[in-house]
Amino acid sequence: MKARLSRGIAADHDLEVLRRAQQVAAPLNIPVMIHIGDTASPLPRILDLLRPGDIVTHMYAPTQGIFDDQGHVSAEVRAARRRGVLFDFGNGRTEHWNWAAAESALAQGFAPDTISSDLDLAGHTEQVFDLPTVLSKFLVMGMPLPQVIACATANAAKVFREFRTLGSLRPNSGADLTVFELAQGDFEFVDNYKGKRTGRQKLIARDVIVGGKRFPR
């Protein structure tokens, strides 16, 4: 259940929107994901309503995000993580993140639990392109490859009960596999404010198997 809390959608009613989403999600025992950035309420007030297993996406939003006024990851954000709230990257195409916010959080030891693309139709040709490109941005920022891969596989699979048999290579687990090439060269990547970085590595999907069936290239 996703609650999009930015003012352009929820106006000044973000806390009420979240409460209503939780009323629906609780009987179903499913998590609530909140979309942050430019919310009417400060993030600490929103975090107070979240339960363990709920998800904050667009975690590196430069406005109304995870940082306090001094540019540090706030104590409330760290406390939410300790009690089981999860934090997702969520690339998207609007003002969800920039290099400065992401690099500052990573330097402070606040990496995402999961990395998602938030891919829409227009994103296929600008900024996002595909999930491997989004993952590669974290290689540019110095995150180790095993951690990057875990954020899109094992970590992501643990978030939803229906997917917990996925995200691994264990015997008898679901045969959903992607084979990546870690290409070497000069690759340009862009944030959501048109800021550019050049990376030396890029993940490229070379083979995909879903439910044990190989997809055509």
PyMOL commands that set and color helices and strands:
alter all, ss='L'
color gray80, all
select helices_A, chain A and resi 7-10+14-28+43-47+75-82+99-107+122-124+131-140+145-152+154-159+161-163
alter helices_A, ss='H'
color red, helices_A
select strands_A, chain A and resi 2-4+33-35+55-57+86-87+177-190+196-210+213-214
alter strands_A, ss='S'
color yellow, strands_A
deselect
rebuild
show_as cartoon
